[in-house]
Amino acid sequence: MTKTSTSRLNATVRASIARATTNAHADLFANTTVASLDAIHTRCAAWTDNEYKTATDILYGLLADCLKLYDENFINAKDAERKKLRLDLTAALNERGIKVQSNTTMLTMFIRYVFNSDRKRANRYVSVLTAAKSHGVTHDGLANWLRDNGGIEEVRRQIKKSEEAIKKAADLDKSKNATLADIETNTAKPLATFEFAGATKNHAIFLARPKLDGTVDVVAALLDVDDTIYNQLLTRIAKQNLETAHAQNRDNAELSAYAKKPTVERLAA
């Protein structure tokens, strides 16, 4: 074997050893890190099963006790007793630096007094307790109800989702009523009038194709429109009008925000 061949072989061997060493270090690093994470995970599991669970159970118990006191004492109290309690709690909370407004509910005052909390935290707990009551849950079933529904934050998320759904439904109903009013108005003053043989029912649907000159061509017609199709179409028109209104509101908000900017900022934008 020549000197050159021996040199090349030695280089190859050194490279192989270097790669093996690098791989060994990488394996050791990964194994050590994972082992450390396993140890932390074990501690976390113990905390979840013990301290965290205990803290959560205590929190649920405190909320249940507040709900019990509210339902069994305050709700059944006489007016004079309620007024006196409100005055005393208001004074006590004010001494702690917690302001109470005239429209603050007593359940909120109970929560703020017990937890010595700010308004945001109190509202979180009160919204959950109110949701529980709306589902017929009493103080003795509150803890299980919260666990079954994923805890306080999940219940609050569902409340928000429900509120948004209710608002959307209300907005759609409002848009439907406005659409019906427009139809009544347009019945007296139609958007357009043209002759079409065969249209004898209460409603007909015409499929029109817009043209570049701003006119439209009627390309198909549904002359027998039943109530199901009519209501579906009415809902779709109402949704379209609602989307248009929302877009217009967003545009107006942007324009308003832009107008409030100093002149220099508007020019820079």
C-alpha positions in Angstrom: 0.0 0.0 0.0 1.4 3.4 -1.0 1.9 6.2 1.4 -0.9 8.2 -0.3 -3.3 5.3 0.1 -2.4 4.9 3.7 -3.0 8.6 4.3 -6.4 8.4 2.7 -7.3 5.4 4.7 -6.3 7.1 8.0 -8.4 10.1 7.0 -11.4 7.9 6.4 -10.9 6.2 9.7 -10.6 9.5 11.6 -13.7 10.8 9.9 -15.6 7.7 10.9 -14.4 8.0 14.5 -15.3 11.6 14.5 -18.9 10.9 13.2 -19.3 8.1 15.8 -18.1 10.4 18.6 -20.5 13.1 17.4 -23.4 10.7 17.3 -22.5 9.3 20.7 -22.5 12.9 22.2 -25.8 13.6 20.5 -27.3 10.5 21.8 -26.1 11.2 25.3 -27.3 14.8 25.1 -30.8 13.7 23.9 -31.1 10.9 26.4 -30.0 13.1 29.3 -32.4 15.9 28.3 -35.3 13.5 27.9 -34.5 11.9 31.3 -34.5 15.3 32.9 -37.9 16.0 31.3 -39.2 12.7 32.6 -38.2 13.7 36.1 -39.9 17.0 35.8 -43.0 15.3 34.3 -43.1 13.0 37.3 -43.1 15.9 39.6 -45.7 17.7 37.5 -48.0 14.6 37.6 -47.6 14.5 41.4 -48.5 18.2 41.7 -51.5 17.7 39.4 -52.7 14.7 41.4 -52.1 16.4 44.8 -51.4 20.1 45.3 -53.2 21.3 42.1 -56.1 19.0 42.5 -56.4 20.0 46.2 -56.2 23.7 45.3 -58.9 23.2 42.7 -61.1 21.2 45.0 -60.7 24.0 47.7 -61.6 26.7 45.1 -64.7 24.7 44.1 -65.7 24.3 47.7 -65.3 28.0 48.4 -67.5 28.9 45.4 -70.1 26.3 46.5 -70.2 27.8 50.0 -70.7 31.3 48.6 -73.5 30.0 46.4 -75.1 28.2 49.3 -75.0 31.3 51.5 -76.4 33.4 48.7 -79.3 30.9 47.9 -80.2 29.9 51.4 -79.6 33.1 53.3 -79.7 36.2 51.1 -82.5 35.0 48.7 -84.7 34.1 51.7 -83.9 37.2 53.7 -86.3 40.1 54.3 -85.9 43.4 52.5 -84.7 45.2 55.6 -82.1 42.4 56.2 -80.9 42.6 52.6 -80.4 46.4 52.7 -78.5 46.2 56.0 -76.3 43.4 54.7 -75.6 45.4 51.6 -74.6 48.5 53.6 -72.3 46.5 55.9 -70.6 44.6 53.1 -70.2 47.8 51.1 -68.5 49.5 54.0 -66.3 46.5 54.7 -65.2 46.3 51.0 -64.6 50.0 50.9 -62.3 49.7 53.9 -60.2 47.1 51.9 -60.1 49.6 48.9 -62.6 47.6 46.9 -65.2 50.0 45.4 -68.8 48.8 45.1 -71.1 50.3 42.5 -74.9 50.7 43.0 -75.6 48.1 40.3 -73.1 45.5 41.8 -75.0 42.3 42.6 -74.9 40.8 46.0 -73.5 37.5 44.6 -70.6 39.6 43.2 -70.1 41.3 46.6 -70.1 37.9 48.3 -67.3 36.7 45.9 -65.3 39.9 46.3 -65.6 39.8 50.0 -64.5 36.1 50.3 -61.7 36.2 47.7 -60.7 39.9 48.2 -60.6 40.0 44.5 -60.7 42.6 41.7 -63.8 43.0 39.6 -62.5 40.9 36.7 -61.8 37.8 38.8 -65.1 38.2 40.6 -67.0 38.5 37.3 -65.4 35.3 36.2 -66.6 33.4 39.2 -70.0 35.0 39.2 -70.6 34.2 35.5 -69.8 30.5 36.2 -72.1 30.4 39.3 -74.9 32.1 37.3 -74.4 29.5 34.5 -74.6 26.7 37.0 -77.8 28.1 38.5 -79.3 28.4 35.0 -78.7 24.7 34.6 -80.4 23.9 37.9 -77.1 23.1 39.7 -77.1 23.7 43.4 -74.2 24.3 45.7 -73.8 20.6 46.6 -73.5 19.6 42.9 -71.4 22.6 41.8 -67.9 20.9 42.1 -69.0 17.9 40.1 -70.7 20.0 37.5 -67.5 22.1 37.1 -65.4 19.0 36.7 -67.8 17.4 34.3 -67.7 20.6 32.1 -64.0 21.0 32.0 -63.5 23.5 34.8 -64.1 27.2 35.3 -62.3 28.4 32.1 -64.0 25.9 29.9 -67.4 26.9 31.3 -66.6 30.5 30.7 -65.6 29.7 27.1 -68.9 28.0 26.5 -70.8 30.9 28.1 -69.1 33.3 25.7 -69.7 31.0 22.8 -73.4 30.8 23.8 -73.7 34.5 24.2 -72.2 35.1 20.7 -74.6 32.5 19.2 -77.5 34.3 20.9 -76.3 37.7 19.6 -75.9 36.3 16.1 -79.4 34.8 16.1 -80.8 38.1 17.4 -79.0 40.1 14.8 -80.2 37.7 12.1 -83.8 38.0 13.3 -83.5 41.8 13.2 -82.1 41.7 9.7 -84.9 39.4 8.6 -87.5 41.8 9.9 -85.8 44.6 8.1 -85.6 42.5 4.9 -89.4 41.8 5.2 -90.0 45.5 5.6 -88.0 46.2 2.5 -90.0 43.6 0.6 -93.2 45.3 1.7 -91.9 48.6 0.5 -90.7 47.3 -2.8 -94.0 45.6 -3.4 -95.5 49.1 -3.6 -92.6 50.4 -5.5 -90.9 47.5 -7.3 -87.2 47.6 -8.2 -88.2 46.6 -11.7 -91.2 45.5 -13.6 -91.4 43.4 -16.8 -93.7 41.0 -18.5 -93.2 37.3 -18.0 -95.7 34.6 -19.0 -96.4 31.9 -16.6 -95.6 33.7 -13.3 -98.9 33.3 -11.4 -97.9 32.2 -7.9 -97.3 34.5 -4.9 -93.6 34.5 -5.5 -91.2 33.6 -8.4 -87.4 33.5 -8.4 -85.5 34.8 -11.4 -81.9 33.9 -12.0 -80.2 37.0 -13.6 -76.8 37.3 -15.1 -75.1 40.8 -14.7 -73.6 42.4 -17.7 -70.8 44.9 -18.0 -73.1 47.8 -19.0 -74.9 47.5 -15.7 -78.0 45.7 -16.9 -78.9 42.0 -16.2 -80.3 39.2 -18.3 -82.9 36.9 -16.8 -81.6 33.4 -17.7 -83.9 31.1 -15.7 -87.0 31.2 -13.6 -88.5 29.2 -10.7 -92.2 30.0 -10.9 -93.5 27.7 -8.2 -91.8 28.8 -5.0 -92.9 27.0 -1.8 -92.6 28.3 1.7 -89.4 26.4 2.4 -87.5 27.9 -0.5 -89.0 31.3 0.2 -87.8 31.3 3.8 -84.4 30.0 2.9 -84.0 32.8 0.4 -85.3 35.3 2.9 -82.7 34.1 5.4 -79.9 34.3 2.8 -80.9 37.8 1.9 -81.0 38.8 5.6 -77.5 37.3 6.1 -76.2 39.2 3.1 -77.6 42.4 4.3 -76.1 41.7 7.8 -72.7 41.1 6.3 -72.9 44.3 4.3 -73.9 46.2 7.4 -71.0 44.7 9.4 -68.6 45.6 6.6 -69.9 49.1 6.5 -69.6 49.5 10.3 -66.0 48.3 10.1 -65.2 50.8 7.3 -66.9 53.6 9.3 -64.8 52.6 12.4 -61.6 52.7 10.4 -62.5 56.1 8.9 -63.4 57.4 12.3 -60.1 56.2 13.8 -58.2 57.7 10.8 -59.9 61.0 11.2 -58.9 61.2 14.9 -55.2 60.9 14.0 -53.1 64.0 14.0 -52.6 65.5 10.5 -48.9 64.4 10.4 -49.8 60.8 11.1 -52.6 60.8 8.4 -50.1 62.1 5.9 -47.5 59.5 6.9 -50.1 56.7 6.5 
